[in-house]
């Protein structure tokens, strides 16, 4: 997830690990997918191919094969995680692996940060090709640390990840902030509840004090690093123009979706926004005036819609959009029923943040969906199945 260096198109180093893990899962569970799963996959591919024919005939646009393959691998991966968690009791193992990776992820991010600071970058990206990607990935790990780490130090680790997200020049962390506060309070109450001796109570208070004070001290003494705070709190034409441009993009996407029945039903293929809209009848004059740089990128065919769910609604067949929406609602419902406040808060925050930013073509977004899927649909392993002896799918009590 953190090795986001692109090897070509949407294919990054992290995707190598994703493909290898998917191959290993199929080797371990060769019959994990049901017949109806295969039918859904085949029908989905056929729908996207039909959409590719539609945009080729209507707009002269050639669909992106790399985008299509990326989303196919991501969809199959999430479907496998869903089946293994719901029917094979493997969600525990998946989340245990995630828990073990959290300390390593913190080390990797700090190493990246050290290199970026040494290189004099004004807003560190920590190996990502965009600072907003960095911030969302760090927020994901902040919630994961609170949810899956066992030690009371999870409070400190979680806040450390969230502080890293604030170093970027991105407003994404502020979509997550109120939900992170809720998750933090819930986990702190659990740490406090476990304290049975007087020294444990004082230690719990000391830990939360240190956890809260460290970011404040850093922000005061290294305020130049915390670009996101300044961008949000300081009014400016650049911030207002960025927000306005995002809203205009969403409006353009809606116009393109409704331009003809083919776009409405079939979509315009994954990654097809820029290439299709410049060949459409949608008026781009307002956008060109508001954001000439983004307009130039759009003419080159590489400008995103800057909305994850807007892109999904625009680019994919309508039945897939409705299916994904139903699954997200169902997943959130199950997390609420299980009283998993941390992951329910994370899922709502992820949906809110990525509504105004394109994250669906990055692996951290897939990892985030896999995390909530494994937790929401996990069942106990079948009798006689070897287990870890731990319960990572349950919050630390």
C-alpha positions as CSV (number, residue, x, y, z in Angstrom):
1,X,0.0,0.0,0.0
2,X,2.9,2.4,0.8
3,X,5.0,1.4,-2.2
4,X,3.0,3.5,-4.6
5,X,5.8,4.2,-7.2
6,X,4.2,3.7,-10.6
7,X,5.7,1.2,-13.0
8,X,3.4,2.1,-15.8
9,X,-0.1,3.6,-16.0
10,X,-1.9,2.7,-12.8
11,X,0.4,-0.3,-12.1
12,X,2.6,0.4,-9.0
13,X,5.0,-1.6,-6.9
14,X,2.3,-2.2,-4.3
15,X,0.1,-3.9,-7.0
16,X,2.8,-6.6,-7.4
17,X,2.2,-7.6,-3.8
18,X,-1.6,-7.4,-4.3
19,X,-1.5,-9.7,-7.3
20,X,0.9,-12.1,-5.5
21,X,-1.4,-12.2,-2.4
22,X,-4.4,-12.9,-4.6
23,X,-2.6,-15.7,-6.3
24,X,-1.6,-17.2,-2.9
25,X,-5.2,-17.0,-1.7
26,X,-6.5,-18.9,-4.8
27,X,-3.8,-21.5,-4.2
28,X,-4.9,-21.9,-0.6
29,X,-8.6,-21.7,-1.4
30,X,-9.0,-22.8,-5.0
31,X,-12.8,-22.9,-4.7
32,X,-13.3,-19.7,-2.7
33,X,-15.5,-18.2,-5.4
34,X,-19.0,-19.5,-6.0
35,X,-20.5,-20.0,-9.4
36,X,-22.6,-16.9,-9.0
37,X,-19.4,-14.9,-8.2
38,X,-17.9,-16.0,-11.5
39,X,-21.1,-15.1,-13.3
40,X,-21.0,-11.6,-11.7
41,X,-17.4,-11.1,-12.7
42,X,-18.0,-12.3,-16.3
43,X,-21.1,-10.1,-16.6
44,X,-19.2,-7.1,-15.2
45,X,-16.4,-7.5,-17.7
46,X,-18.8,-7.9,-20.6
47,X,-20.7,-4.8,-19.4
48,X,-17.4,-2.7,-19.4
49,X,-16.5,-4.1,-22.8
50,X,-19.9,-3.1,-24.1
51,X,-19.3,0.4,-22.6
52,X,-15.9,0.5,-24.4
53,X,-17.6,-0.1,-27.7
54,X,-20.2,2.6,-26.9
55,X,-17.6,5.3,-26.2
56,X,-15.5,4.2,-29.2
57,X,-18.5,4.6,-31.5
58,X,-19.9,7.7,-29.9
59,X,-16.8,9.7,-29.0
60,X,-14.0,8.0,-30.8
61,X,-12.4,7.2,-27.4
62,X,-10.3,4.1,-26.8
63,X,-10.9,2.7,-23.4
64,X,-7.9,2.3,-21.0
65,X,-7.0,-1.4,-20.6
66,X,-4.7,-0.7,-17.7
67,X,-7.5,1.0,-15.7
68,X,-9.9,-1.8,-16.5
69,X,-7.4,-4.5,-15.4
70,X,-6.6,-2.6,-12.2
71,X,-10.3,-2.4,-11.2
72,X,-10.8,-6.1,-12.2
73,X,-8.0,-7.2,-9.9
74,X,-9.3,-4.9,-7.1
75,X,-12.9,-6.2,-7.4
76,X,-11.8,-9.9,-7.4
77,X,-9.5,-9.2,-4.4
78,X,-12.4,-7.7,-2.4
79,X,-14.7,-10.5,-3.4
80,X,-12.2,-13.1,-2.2
81,X,-11.8,-11.3,1.1
82,X,-15.6,-11.2,1.5
83,X,-16.0,-14.9,0.8
84,X,-13.1,-15.9,3.0
85,X,-14.3,-13.8,5.9
86,X,-18.0,-14.7,5.6
87,X,-17.8,-18.5,4.8
88,X,-14.3,-19.7,5.8
89,X,-13.6,-17.8,9.0
90,X,-10.4,-16.3,7.6
91,X,-11.2,-12.7,8.5
92,X,-9.3,-13.2,11.7
93,X,-6.1,-14.1,9.9
94,X,-6.5,-11.2,7.5
95,X,-6.9,-8.6,10.3
96,X,-4.1,-10.2,12.3
97,X,-1.8,-9.6,9.4
98,X,-2.9,-6.0,9.2
99,X,-2.3,-5.5,12.9
100,X,1.3,-6.9,12.5
101,X,1.9,-4.6,9.6
102,X,1.0,-1.4,11.5
103,X,4.3,-0.8,13.3
104,X,6.2,-1.5,10.1
105,X,4.0,1.0,8.2
106,X,4.8,3.6,10.9
107,X,8.5,3.0,10.4
108,X,8.2,3.2,6.6
109,X,6.3,6.5,6.8
110,X,8.8,8.0,9.2
111,X,11.7,7.0,6.9
112,X,10.0,8.5,3.9
113,X,9.3,11.6,5.9
114,X,13.0,11.9,6.9
115,X,14.1,11.6,3.2
116,X,11.4,14.2,2.1
117,X,12.5,16.7,4.8
118,X,16.2,16.2,4.0
119,X,15.4,16.8,0.3
120,X,13.7,20.1,1.2
121,X,10.3,19.2,-0.1
122,X,7.8,21.8,1.2
123,X,5.0,19.3,1.6
124,X,6.2,15.7,2.0
125,X,4.5,13.0,0.0
126,X,6.1,10.0,1.7
127,X,6.5,8.0,-1.5
128,X,3.0,8.7,-2.9
129,X,2.5,10.6,-6.2
130,X,0.1,13.0,-4.5
131,X,0.0,14.5,-1.0
132,X,-3.8,13.8,-0.6
133,X,-3.1,10.1,-1.2
134,X,-0.5,10.4,1.6
135,X,-2.9,12.0,4.0
136,X,-5.7,9.4,3.4
137,X,-3.4,6.5,3.7
138,X,-2.1,7.9,7.0
139,X,-5.7,8.4,8.3
140,X,-6.5,4.8,7.4
141,X,-3.5,3.6,9.4
142,X,-4.5,5.9,12.3
143,X,-7.9,4.2,12.6
144,X,-6.4,0.7,12.0
145,X,-3.9,1.3,14.9
146,X,-6.7,2.3,17.3
147,X,-8.8,-0.7,16.2
148,X,-6.3,-3.6,16.0
149,X,-3.3,-2.9,18.2
150,X,-3.6,-4.5,21.7
151,X,-1.3,-2.3,23.7
152,X,-2.5,1.0,25.2
153,X,0.2,2.5,23.0
154,X,-2.3,2.2,20.2
155,X,-3.5,5.7,21.3
156,X,-0.1,7.1,20.7
157,X,0.5,5.3,17.4
158,X,-3.0,6.3,16.1
159,X,-2.4,9.9,16.8
160,X,1.1,9.7,15.3
161,X,-0.4,8.5,12.0
162,X,-3.0,11.3,12.1
163,X,-0.3,13.9,12.8
164,X,1.6,12.6,9.7
165,X,-1.5,13.2,7.7
166,X,-1.5,16.8,8.8
167,X,2.0,17.4,7.4
168,X,0.7,17.2,3.9
169,X,-0.8,20.1,2.1
170,X,-4.2,18.4,1.9
171,X,-7.6,19.1,3.4
172,X,-8.5,15.4,3.5
173,X,-7.5,14.8,7.2
174,X,-10.2,17.3,8.2
175,X,-12.9,15.1,6.8
176,X,-11.6,12.3,9.1
177,X,-10.9,14.5,12.1
178,X,-14.3,14.4,13.9
179,X,-14.7,10.7,13.3
180,X,-11.1,10.1,14.6
181,X,-11.9,12.0,17.7
182,X,-14.9,9.7,18.3
183,X,-12.8,6.6,17.7
184,X,-10.0,7.9,20.0
185,X,-12.4,8.6,22.8
186,X,-14.0,5.1,22.5
187,X,-10.5,3.4,22.6
188,X,-9.3,5.5,25.5
189,X,-12.4,4.6,27.5
190,X,-11.4,0.9,27.0
191,X,-7.8,1.6,28.1
192,X,-9.1,3.4,31.2
193,X,-11.6,0.6,31.9
194,X,-8.9,-2.0,32.0
195,X,-6.9,-0.1,34.6
196,X,-7.7,-1.8,37.9
197,X,-4.7,-0.6,40.0
198,X,-4.0,3.0,40.9
199,X,-0.8,3.1,38.9
200,X,-2.6,1.8,35.9
201,X,-5.1,4.6,36.1
202,X,-2.4,7.2,36.4
203,X,-0.6,5.6,33.5
204,X,-3.7,5.8,31.4
205,X,-4.1,9.5,32.1
206,X,-0.4,10.1,31.4
207,X,-0.7,8.2,28.1
208,X,-3.6,10.2,26.9
209,X,-1.9,13.4,28.1
210,X,1.2,12.6,26.1
211,X,-0.8,11.5,23.1
212,X,-2.6,14.9,23.0
213,X,0.3,17.1,23.9
214,X,2.9,15.8,21.5
215,X,1.0,16.9,18.3
216,X,0.3,20.3,19.9
217,X,3.9,20.8,20.8
218,X,5.0,19.7,17.3
219,X,2.4,22.0,15.7
220,X,3.7,24.9,17.7
221,X,7.4,24.3,17.1
222,X,7.2,22.9,13.6
223,X,4.2,24.7,12.3
224,X,5.7,25.1,8.8
225,X,5.4,21.3,8.4
226,X,1.7,21.1,9.1
227,X,0.5,22.5,5.8
228,X,-3.0,21.1,6.0
229,X,-3.8,23.2,9.1
230,X,-2.7,26.4,7.5
231,X,-4.6,25.6,4.2
232,X,-7.8,25.0,6.1
233,X,-7.6,27.8,8.6
234,X,-6.1,30.5,6.4
235,X,-8.6,31.9,3.9
236,X,-7.3,32.4,0.4
237,X,-8.2,32.6,-3.2
238,X,-6.3,29.4,-4.0
239,X,-8.3,27.4,-1.5
240,X,-11.6,28.8,-2.7
241,X,-10.7,28.3,-6.3
242,X,-9.8,24.6,-5.6
243,X,-13.1,24.0,-3.9
244,X,-15.0,25.7,-6.7
245,X,-13.2,23.7,-9.4
246,X,-14.0,20.5,-7.7
247,X,-17.7,21.4,-7.6
248,X,-17.6,22.4,-11.3
249,X,-16.0,19.0,-12.1
250,X,-18.8,17.2,-10.3
251,X,-21.4,19.2,-12.3
252,X,-19.6,18.4,-15.6
253,X,-19.5,14.7,-14.6
254,X,-23.3,14.7,-14.0
255,X,-23.9,16.4,-17.4
256,X,-21.7,13.8,-19.1
257,X,-23.5,10.9,-17.4
258,X,-26.9,12.2,-18.6
259,X,-25.8,13.1,-22.1
260,X,-27.1,9.9,-23.6
261,X,-28.7,6.6,-22.6
262,X,-25.4,4.7,-23.2
263,X,-23.5,6.9,-20.7
264,X,-26.3,6.5,-18.2
265,X,-26.7,2.7,-18.4
266,X,-23.2,1.5,-19.4
267,X,-20.9,4.3,-18.1
268,X,-17.9,5.6,-20.0
269,X,-15.4,2.9,-18.9
270,X,-12.8,3.2,-16.0
271,X,-10.6,6.2,-16.3
272,X,-12.5,7.5,-19.3
273,X,-13.6,10.9,-17.8
274,X,-11.1,13.2,-19.5
275,X,-10.9,11.4,-22.8
276,X,-14.7,11.3,-23.2
277,X,-15.7,14.7,-21.9
278,X,-13.4,16.6,-24.3
279,X,-15.1,14.8,-27.2
280,X,-18.6,15.3,-25.9
281,X,-21.0,18.2,-26.2
282,X,-20.6,19.2,-22.6
283,X,-19.6,22.9,-22.3
284,X,-16.1,23.2,-20.7
285,X,-15.8,27.0,-21.0
286,X,-16.5,27.7,-17.3
287,X,-14.1,25.1,-16.1
288,X,-11.4,26.3,-18.5
289,X,-11.7,29.8,-17.1
290,X,-11.7,28.7,-13.4
291,X,-8.8,26.3,-13.7
292,X,-6.7,26.6,-16.9
293,X,-4.1,24.2,-15.6
294,X,-6.6,21.4,-14.9
295,X,-8.3,22.1,-18.2
296,X,-4.9,21.6,-20.0
297,X,-4.5,18.3,-18.1
298,X,-8.1,17.3,-19.2
299,X,-7.2,18.0,-22.8
300,X,-4.2,15.6,-22.4
301,X,-6.7,12.9,-21.1
302,X,-5.3,12.6,-17.6
303,X,-7.5,14.8,-15.4
304,X,-9.6,12.9,-12.9
305,X,-13.1,13.8,-11.8
306,X,-11.7,14.4,-8.3
307,X,-14.5,12.3,-6.7
308,X,-14.2,8.6,-6.0
309,X,-17.9,7.9,-5.9
310,X,-18.6,10.4,-8.7
311,X,-16.1,8.6,-10.9
312,X,-17.6,5.2,-10.0
313,X,-21.1,6.4,-10.8
314,X,-20.0,8.0,-14.1
315,X,-17.6,5.4,-15.4
316,X,-19.2,2.0,-14.4
317,X,-22.4,0.4,-15.5
318,X,-25.4,1.4,-13.5
319,X,-26.0,-2.0,-12.0
320,X,-22.5,-2.2,-10.6
321,X,-22.9,1.3,-9.1
322,X,-26.1,0.1,-7.3
323,X,-24.5,-3.1,-6.2
324,X,-21.5,-1.3,-4.7
325,X,-23.9,1.2,-2.9
326,X,-25.9,-1.6,-1.4
327,X,-22.7,-3.4,-0.2
328,X,-21.4,-0.2,1.4
329,X,-24.7,0.3,3.2
330,X,-24.8,-3.3,4.3
331,X,-21.2,-3.2,5.5
332,X,-21.8,-0.1,7.6
333,X,-25.0,-1.6,9.0
334,X,-23.1,-4.8,10.2
335,X,-20.3,-2.7,11.8
336,X,-22.9,-0.7,13.7
337,X,-24.7,-4.0,14.8
338,X,-21.3,-5.3,16.0
339,X,-20.8,-2.0,17.8
340,X,-17.5,-1.5,16.0
341,X,-17.4,2.2,16.5
342,X,-13.9,2.7,15.2
343,X,-14.4,1.0,11.8
344,X,-17.9,2.4,11.4
345,X,-16.5,5.9,11.9
346,X,-13.7,5.2,9.5
347,X,-16.0,4.0,6.8
348,X,-18.2,7.1,7.1
349,X,-15.2,9.3,7.0
350,X,-13.7,7.5,4.0
351,X,-16.9,7.9,2.1
352,X,-17.1,11.6,3.0
353,X,-13.5,12.4,2.2
354,X,-13.3,10.5,-1.1
355,X,-16.6,12.0,-2.4
356,X,-14.4,15.1,-3.1
357,X,-11.2,13.3,-4.1
358,X,-10.3,10.4,-6.5
359,X,-8.9,7.5,-4.4
360,X,-10.6,4.5,-6.0
361,X,-7.5,4.0,-8.3
362,X,-5.1,3.7,-5.4
363,X,-4.4,0.5,-3.4
364,X,-4.9,2.1,0.0
365,X,-8.6,2.6,-0.9
366,X,-8.9,-1.1,-1.7
367,X,-7.1,-2.0,1.6
368,X,-9.5,0.2,3.5
369,X,-12.5,-1.5,1.9
370,X,-10.9,-4.9,2.6
371,X,-10.4,-4.0,6.2
372,X,-14.0,-3.0,6.9
373,X,-15.2,-6.0,4.8
374,X,-13.2,-8.5,6.8
375,X,-14.3,-7.0,10.1
376,X,-18.0,-6.7,9.1
377,X,-18.5,-10.1,7.6
378,X,-16.1,-12.2,9.8
379,X,-17.5,-15.4,11.3
380,X,-15.8,-17.9,13.6
381,X,-13.5,-20.4,11.9
382,X,-15.1,-23.8,11.2
383,X,-14.5,-26.5,13.9
384,X,-11.1,-28.1,13.6
385,X,-9.5,-25.1,11.7
386,X,-6.2,-23.9,13.0
387,X,-6.5,-20.3,14.4
388,X,-4.1,-17.7,15.7
389,X,-5.5,-18.0,19.2
390,X,-6.3,-14.3,19.2
391,X,-9.3,-12.2,18.3
392,X,-8.1,-9.3,16.2
393,X,-11.6,-8.8,14.8
394,X,-12.7,-7.7,18.2
395,X,-11.7,-4.4,19.7
396,X,-9.3,-4.5,22.6
397,X,-11.4,-4.5,25.7
